[in-house]
Amino acid sequence: MRRSSCRVFRALTRTFSTKQQIVVHPDVRHALAQKQPVVALESTIITHGMPMPENVETALLVEQDVRRNGAVPATIGIIDGCITVGLTQEELMELARKPREQVIKCSRRDLPYVVKMGQSGGTTVAATMIVAHRVGIPIFATGGIGGVHREGHITLDVSADLVELGRTPVAVICSGVKSILDIPRTLEYLETQGVCVATYASEGGVFPDFYTRDSGCKVPYNLPTAEHAAQLLRAWQQLNLQSGVLIGVPIPAEHAADKSAIDAAIKQANAEALAQGITGKDVTPFLLAHIARLTKGRSLQANIALIRNNASVAAQIACELAKEQSSTTSRKSSIKNPLVVGASILDLSFKITEKRNLHLDGATYSGVAKQAAGGVGRNIAEGIYKLYGDVNLISAVGRDQLGQILRQLMPQTLQNGLIVDESHATSLCSVVFDQSGDCKLILGDMEVHNSITPQLLKERSNLFRDAPLIVMDSNISEQAMTCMLELAEHYQVPIFFEPTDMFIAGKPFKLPPELTRHIRLTKPNIHELKTIVETITGQSVNWEPNTKVERSELLAQAKQLLHQIESHFNCIIATLGAHGVLLSIRSDAAHDTSKLLSLSPSCEHITHFYAAPKLSNIVNVSGAGDSFCAGFITALLRSHSLDECVAAGFVSAERALLSESAVPSTYFHNELAFESSFRDALQTLQRHSL
C-alpha cells in the first residue's frame, strides 16, 4: 500500500537529518526570517480538547482568524515523531483522524519519548511554548492554561504549564485559567514563578475564568489595547527575563456562559471524575467533555468562541510588536530576490487505473482525479521560495472561483505579484496520466497569461532591477517576452528560460538575437531542445527524440543538438527522462559557477552527463522538472559548485516525485538539511565528461 506523501517525506527527513527534530513550514520560516508577525497555536484542541468534527473545524477557523488580523498562524503538533511548526490542513486532518489511544497529550516530559518512538501527539501549552521559543515565535494563543487543580494543595496536582511560564519566554494569550481549576491558588503560583500576569481590555483588571468573564480574582495590570500589550512585550523582551507573560482575554460577552450553570456543571463533573478514578493529564479532557454534555453543548460553543477571539487578539498584538522591526525588514527587502514570470494554473489531473492502453476514441476510462496548484512559472517560484527563502512572482489569474481556489493553494507570499484579470478565466489544465504515471494528454486554457502585458511588467520594473536572476517560462506572450528581455538588458540581469512545452519552446528565439542574448540559461527536455535548435538555426532536425532508446545513442544525438546552439548560452540543462541530465556549459564555469550568470559572450563549451538516481515508490511525476529547476537555481544563487547544483536539483526533484502535489508542502527541514541532503547525494552522483 502506498504511503501518503507527507509520511514519505517525514521518513526521508529522518533519514537525512537525525539531529534536527523540528520541521518549520516554509510560510512560517519565511515570516520569521522577515520579522513578520507569527502566532503559535497548540494542537491539543485537535487531539484531546474537542470532539470530531469541531476540533478540525475550530483549528482551521482559528488559523483564518490569525490571518485575517494580519499574522501568520503556526499550529504546532507531532506526527510520527516529527515536531512540526505550521501544520498543513492535510496534517491537521491526519492528526485528528488518528485513534485517541495512539495520540499522546504532550507536555515537556513527553517530548523525548514521543519523538524517539516515532509517535504522534497534541502539544499542550507547555510543549507548545517550548517549541515556539525554540524556533523564535514570541506569541502563542490558546483557550485557557492549566493550573493548580482543586484540592491541589493536598494532591500537589499542578499543571506543568505554570512551571513552563516561569522558565520559557513566550507570551501566552488566553482566556485565563480553566474554570475547572483553583484559580486563586493558580495566580499565587504564577506570582511565585515570577510570571507577569495581565488582563486585556478588562475593566478593573478582573481576571477571566475561561467560560465566563469574571473569576472573582484581580491581577495588577490591565492592557486596554493591542498597542499597550505590545509595549509591555517589548519591555519584557529587552529585559530578557527568561520567563513568560500571561495575558488574560475575557470571552466575548455574547458568548459568555451563565456562571451559576457552569459552576454547577463543574461540581458535578469533578464528582464524576473522582468516582471514576480519573487522574493526571486525563482529568482536564474528561472534565471539559463532561461539562459539554451537561451544558448540552453550550460550553463547547463558548470554548470555540473564546479560542477564536484569543487568536484574533494575539494576531493584533503580534502585528503591533512587529512594527518596531519594520526598519529592519525594509533593509532586508533590499536584498536581491530572484524573479519568476510565468503561468499559474489550476491543475486537474486524472490517473487512469484500468490496465488497458489509452486511445482517444471517446471511450470512458476509470481513473482517480486530483486538483492542485500548477503552472511552470508558479511551480518554480514556489520551489525557490521553499528552498531559497525569497522570490518574486509575476503571474495572472482570473477573478473567478477557479482563481480563488488556486490562490488558496498558493503560499501567501507568492500572491503579492499576481495580476487578477476581470475578463479572462483562470487557467485550467487537465492532465491525463497512464497507470505508470506518464503524462499522455494535456488540455489547457491559457488565455489569461496574455494579461501579463508589457505595461504591467514595466510597472514592476523594480523587481527586474533588484533580481540576481530572472526566470521566464514560455507561456507568456511574445510581446511580454520582448519587454522582459528589454528590461533584462536595461538592468543587466541574466534570464533562465524554462521552455515549458515543445510546441512553444522556440517562442523567444523568434525575436531579434540582440534581445535573446540575455537568455543565459535554459532547461529543455529532449523534445524542447529539438524545437529550440530548429528555431535558432532555421533548419529542421531529421531526428525524432525518444528517451526509450539506449543511453549511448540518446546522448550522442543530444550532444549533436547542443553543439549547434551552445554558443548562444552559458548553460543548457538537457533533461533526458529517467536517464538523467546532459549539461553544456561554458568551460570557465566548470570551477566557477558565477560564470553561468555572466552576461559576457560564451566561450568554448564542455558537456557533462549526470545519471539520475534510482527511485522507487514514485507518486507523481508532474512537478519533478520544476523542482529540479528550483533546486539547481537555489544552489547556483548560493554559489555552490556545478556538481552541487546538479545534486541539489536531483534531491529536490526526488521530493516532488514522492509528493502528491507538483511542489511538495515541504522539501527539507531547513537550509542545513537541504545542503546535507545534496552533499550526501554527491557521493553517488555519476558524472561523465563527454
N, C-alpha and C positions, 0 to 999 in steps of 0.2 A: 504494500500500500504506500502511495506517495505521501510523504510528509508535507505539511504546509510550508510555504516559502519562509515564513518568519522562524519556524522551528529549524529549518535547514540553516538559516543564517545564524541562529544562536549557536547551533552545533559547530559551525565553521569558525565563528569568532572565538569560541572557547579553544578551538584547535590552534588558532593563530596567535592568541594573546591570553595566556593564563594569568598574567599579572593584573590585567585590567578587568574589573568585575562590574563596571558601571557603563552602560550604553546611554548616550545622550542623543536624543532625536536632533537631526540637523537644524530644524527650526529653532529649537531651544538653544543649541550650541551657537547658532548664528546670532540670536538675540543677546545672549550673554557676552559674546565677543564684541558686539556693537554697543554694549551698555544700555540695551533696551529693556523695558520693564518685563519681568517674568514673575509669575506666581506659581509656586509649588502647590500641588494638590495631592491628598492621600488617596489610598485605594481600599481601605477597609470598608468604606461605604459600599464598594462593589462586592467585596468578598464576604463581609460579615455584618455590615450595618443595615442593609436593606434587602428586601426580597426581590426576585426577578419579577417583572422587567424594570421595576422602578429604579433598581441600582444602576443599570447601564444608562437608562434614560436620564437619570439625575446627573450622572458623571458627564455625559455629553452636554447637557444643558449648562452645567457649571462651567465647562470649558468655553461654551459660547458666551456666557456672561463675562468671563475674563477677557475674551477677545473683543467683545462689544465695548468694553471700557478701556480698550487701548493697550492691553498687555498680552503676553504670550503664555498660555497655560502649559504646565508641565506636570501631568499626572504621573506619580511615581509608584511603581509596583515591581514585583519579582516574578518572572516567568521562566520556569525550567532552570532556576539557579542564576538567572541573569537579571541584575538590578537595572531597571530601565527608567530613565527620566524622560518623560514625554511619550507615554503610551499611545500608540495609534488606535484608531477605532477597532481595527481587527484584533489588536492585542487586548483592548478592553473587553471585547466580546469573548475572547479566548479565556481570559481570567474569570469572567463571570460564569462561563459555562462549565468550568471545572467543578466536580463534586466538592461540596464544602469540606468533606473529610480529607481531601487532597490539597487543600489550600490552608497554609498556616497564617495565623494572625501574628504578624512580625513586629516585635519591638526590638530594642537594641540587642537583647540577649539571644534572639532567634536568628539574627542575620548570618552569623558564621555557619550555622547548621544548614539553613535553607540554601545558601549559596553552594556550600560544599556538596550537599546531597542532590543538587540539581532540582530542587523542589520549587513550588510556586507559593507566593504569599502576598497578602494585602498589607501594606505598611501602615502602622499606627502613627499617631502624632510623633512619638519619639523617633521611630525609624525614619519617617519622612523628614524630620528635622535634620537627622544625621546626613542623609543622602543629599538633601537640598544644600546644606552647608558645604558638603564635600565638593559639589560642582559649582558653588558660587551663587546660589539663589537665596536672597536675604529675606524674602517674604513668603509666607505659607498660609493658605486659607483652609479652614476646616469647619466642621459643625460645632463641636464642643470638645474640650480636652478632658482627659481623665483626671482623677483627683483622689482625695482621701475617701475611702468608702465609708458608708455609715457603719458605725461600730469599729471604724478603722483604728481608733485609739486603743482598742482591745486586740483586734486581729492583726494590726500593723499592715493591713492591705492598703498600700499606697501606690498609685499608678506611677509607672516609670516616666510618664510624660512630665511630671513635676520635676524629677531629678534632671531630665534632659533639658528642660527650660533653664535650669540652673547652671548648665555647663556647655550649651551649644548656642552660639549667637545667631539665632533665627527669630524673626518677628512672627508671632502666631496670631492670626486674625480669626476670631471665633465668636460664638455666642455664649461665651463664658464657660463655666463648668457644668457638665451634665447634671440635671436636677435630681438624678437618682443618687447623687453623691452627697457628702457632707461638705457644703460649700464654705462655711466659716472656717473649718479646720483646713480646707484646701488653700484658702487665701493666706492663712497663717503659715502654712508650709512653704508657699511660694515666697513669702516675705523672708523666711529663714534661708531660702535658697538664693536670695538676692535678686529675684526677678522683678523687673519693673512692670507693674500691672496698671493698666489704664482702661477707661471706658471710651467709647466712641459715640459722640452725639447723644449722650445720655444725661438728662437733667439731674443735677446734684451728684453726679458720679455714682449712680446706682448701678451695681453690677448685675448683668443679666444671668438668668439661670436656664439657658437653653430654650425650653418651650415657652417661657414667659419672660417679660422684660424686667422683672424685679425679684432678685433673690433675697431681698431684705438686708443685703450687705452693701457697704460702700467702699470704694477704693479712693486713694488720694488724688488721682488725676483724671481729668476728662479732656478728650481731644475733640473739639467741635467739628473739625473739617479734615479732609484728606491732607491738606497742606500742613495743618498743625501736626498731624500724625507723622508726616514725612520729616518735619523739622525735628521732632523728637528722635526719629530713627537716624537722622544724620548725626545728631549729637551722640547717640548710642554707638554708632559706628566709629566716630572719631575717638571716643573714649576707649574703644577696644576692650570692653569689659568681659568679653568671652562668656556672657550669659544672655539668655533670651529676653524677649519682650512679649508680653501678653496684652492684646487689645481686645476688650470685650464689646461686641457689637450687639445691641438688643435686636431680637427678632422683630421684623416689621409689625406694627400694631395690628394690622388687619389679619395677620396670620397667628398672632399670639394665642396660646391656649388658655382656657379658664384655669386659674391657679388651683382652686379647690378640687376640680375634677382631676387634674394632673397629680396633685398630691395624694389623692385617694387611690389613683391607679398605681402610683409608685409604691405606696404602702402595701397594696395587695400583691404587686409583682415581687417585692422583696420577700414577703412571707412565702410566696410560692417557690422562689429561688432557694430559700432556706430549707423548705420542706423537701425539695428535690436534691439537695446537696450540691448545688451549683457553686463552684468556687473559681478563683483565679481569673484568667483572662476571658473565661466563658461567661462571667457574670454580666458584663455590660451588654453584649449582644442578646443574651437571654432577656434581660430587663427591658431593653428597647422593643424587642419583638412582642413581649407580653403586654407592655403598655400600649403598643399599637393595636393589639386585639381588644384590649379593654376599652380603648377610646374609639373603637370602630374606625380605625384608620386616620382619625383626626391628628394624632401625634405624628404619624408618618408624613402627612402633608405639611405640618408645621416644620418638621425636620428638613424636608426638601426646600421649603421657602427660606429658612434661615441659612442653609448652606449656600444657596444661590445668592442671597443678599451679602453674605460674608465674602464670597468670591468677587462680587462687584466692588465692594468696599476695598478689598485687598488690591484689586487691579488699579483702582483710583489712587490709592496710596503709593503703589509701585510706580505709577506714572509720575507722580509728584516727586518721588525720591529720585527718579531717573533724570529729572530736569537738570540737576547740577552736573550731570555727565554730558550735557548737550555740547559743550565746547570741545570735550574730548572726542565725542562722536563726530563733530564737524571736522576735526582734524583727521580722524580716521577715514572719513569719506573721501579725502583727497588721495587715498591710496588707490593706485590704478587697478581697476577691476576689468576682467575680460568682458567683451560684449558679444552677445549672440543675437543674430537677426534671422528669423525663420518662422516656421509653421508651428502653430499649436492646434492640435487635432484631438477630437474625442474618438478614441479607437473602439470599435465594436468588433470583437474577434469571434470567430466560430471555428472550433476544432472538431473535425469530423471524427466520430467514434466508430463508425462502421468499417469493417475490413473489406472495402472494395474500392476500386480506382475511381477517382473523381473525373466526371465527364460533364461538360457544360451542355447538357441535353434536356434541361428542365426537370430532372428528377429531384426528389427530395432525399436529403441525407440527414441521418441523425447526428447531432453534434452538441457541443457544450458552448454556450455563449458567455462572453465576459466583456465588461466595459472598463476602460482605463484611460488615463490621460496619455496622449501621444503627440506625434509631430516631431520630426527630426530635430528642428531647432529647439523646441521646448524640452525634449528628452536630454539633449546635450547640455542645455542650460541647467536643468535640474541635477544632472550628474556632476557638473562642475561645481554647482552650489553645494552639493553634499560632500564632495571630495576636497575642493579647493577652499570653499568658505564664502566667497563673494563673487557675484556675477550679475551683469545686467542683461535683461532680455527685452527685445522689441519684437512683438508678435501681435496677432489680431484675432479677435473672437467676435461673434455676433451678440447683439443684445437680445438673447433668446434663452429658452430653457436649457438647450444644449450648452450654451455658454456658461450658464450658472453652474451646471453640473461639472463642466471642465474646470472652472475656477475653483470649485470646492475640492477638486482632486489635485490642485497645484499648491506648492508652498506659497504662503502669503507674499514673501519677498519677491517672487518672480512675477507677481501680478502688477507690480508698480509700473512696468513699462508696457502693459497690454493696451492695445488700441481696440476700443469697443465700437463696432460698426453697427449703425442703425439699419442699414439697408441690405446687409448680407447675413445669411445664416452661418452659424459656427461650423467650421469644417468638421465633417463626419467621415470617418474612414472605416469601411467594412473590410475585414481581412479574413480570408479562409485558409485554414491550415489543415494539412492532412494528418493522418494518425500519428506520424512520426514528428510532427511539429514543423514541417517545412511549409513555407508560405506558397500557396498556389494561385491566389487571386486577390487583388486589392481593388476596391471601388471607392473613389473619393470625391467629395465636393470641395474644391479648392478655391472657389471664387473669393472668399473672404480675405485671402492673402494679398489680393490686389489693393486692400485697404492700407497696406504699408506703402505709402506714397513717398516720392522724393521730398515733398513739402514736410511731411511728418518726420522724416529722417533728419532733415536739416534742423527742425525744431529741437531735436535731441542730439545735436552735434557735439555737445559737451561729453556725451557718453563715448563718442568716437575719439575725441581729443584725449580722454583720460584712460583709454584702453591700451594694455600692452599687446593685445591680440584681438582681432575681430573674427568671429565665426559666422559664416554665411551659408545657409542651405539654399537649395536650388528651387524651392517652392515660390520664392518671391518673383516679382515681375522683372523684366529686363530694365525697365525704367528705374526701379528701385535699386537694382544691382549697379546700374550706371552711377546713381547718386552715391551709393556706398563706396564704390571704387574711387570716386572723386573726393569724398571725404577722407578715405584712407590715404590718398595722395596728398591732400592738404595737410593732414596731421602726421603723415609719415608713420602709419601703423600697418603692419602686415595682416593679411587675411588668410584664414584657414577655411577652405571651401569644402563643404560636405555635399557631394553630388546628388544624393537622395534617391535618384531613380535613373535607370539607363536611358529613358526617353527624354529627360530634361537635363542630363548631366553636362551636356555641352553648351547649355544656355549662355553662361557668361563669356565663353570663348568665341562667341559670335560678335562680341564687342571689340572695339579697336585695341590692338596689343598694348598701346601706351596706357590704357586703363587697366587691363588684366595683369600687368606686370606686378601689381601689389598682391596678387594671389600667390603666396609663397609656399603654402602647404595645402595638400588635398588628400582625401582618403576615399578613393573609389573602390568598389568591388570590381571583379574582372569584366563584367558587362559594362559598367560605367566607364571603366578605363578605355575600353574599345571606343565608346562614344566620344570621349574626350579626345582621343588620338585622331579620330576621323574629323572632328570639328576643327582642331588646331591645324592639322596637316592638309585638310581639304581633300583627303584621299580615303577611299573605302578600304576597310581591313578585310581581307579574304580569309577570315577565320572565325568560327563560331565558338565562343567561350564555353567551356564545360569543365566544372570543378570535379567531375567524376572520373576524369582521365588519370593516368599515372602522374604522380607528383613531378617527376623529372620533365615530362612533356609539358605540363601546365606551367612550370617555372620557366622553361625555355621560351614559350610563347609570351608569357607575361613580361619577361625581361626584354624581348624584342619590342613590345609595345612601349615600355617605359623608356627605352633608349631613344625613341622617336620624339619624346616630349620632355625629357628630363631637364633640358636647358631652360625651360620655362618656369621651373620651380626650385625651391630649396629642398623640399621633401615631398615625395609621393609615397603614401602608405597604401599599397595594393592589397586588399583583403582577398584571400583565396579560399573562403569557406572553411571547412574543417581542417584543411592543410595548415593554415597559418597566415602570416603576412609577409609580403616582399616589399622591402623599403629601398627606394632610390633616394640617396641623399648627397648633397654637395660634400666633397671629400674633406673640406676643412671643418665640417660639423661632426665628424666621427668622434672627435675628442673634445669638442666644444659646441654643445647643443644650442648655445645662444646664436650661433650662425644660422640656425633654422629660422630664426626670426629676422634675419638680416634683410635689408632692402637693397643691398648691393647685388650686382649681377651674379648668377650662379657660375661656379667654376666646374671643374671636372666632377663627375658623379661616380659613386660606388654603390653597389647593391648588397643588401644583406637579407637573407631569408630567416625567419623565425618560425619554427614549428609550433602549432597551437598545442597547449597542454591537453591531455585527455581528461574528459569529464563525464561522469555518469549522472543519472538522476536529473537530466535536463528538464526543466519545467516549461520554459518559454524562450524562444529564440528571437523575438521581435525587437528587443532593445539592446542586444549584445553589442552590435556595431556602434551604437550611440554611446554606450557605456565605455567601450574601448576608447572612443574619441575623447570622452571626458577624463578618463584616467591618464591617457597619453598627454593631453594638454595640461592637466594639473601638474604632472611630474615635470613637463617642459618648463612651465612658468616658475617652478621651484628649482630650476637649474640642475636637474638630475642628468645623469649620463643617458646616452641613447638606449643602451640595454635596459636601464631602469625605467625609462619612459615606456618602452615596449612592454616590459613586465607589468608596469602599472596599468597599462591598457588591458592586458590579458586578465589580471586578477579582478579588475572592475567588470570586464565582460563576463567573467565566471559568476560574479554575484548576480548579474542580470539574468543569466541563463538559469539560475536557481530561484528566480523570483517570479511570482505570478504576474507582476506588472513589468512594463518596459524598463522602468527605473526602480530599483529596489527601494523600499522605505528607508533603509539604512544600509550603507555599504560596509562601513567599519566603525568601531567604537570612536575612534578619533584619528588625528593625523599620524600619531605614532603607530597605531595599529595598521593603518594603510601602508606606511613605509615598511613596517616589519613584514607585512604580507608580500609586497612586491620584491623586497630584498630576498625573502625566502624563495620566491618563485624564480629568482635568477639562478638558483642552484641547479634547477632542472631545465632552464630555458635553453633550447638548442638554436644556436646561431650559426649560419653557414654563409661565408662570403661567396659571392657569385660573380 
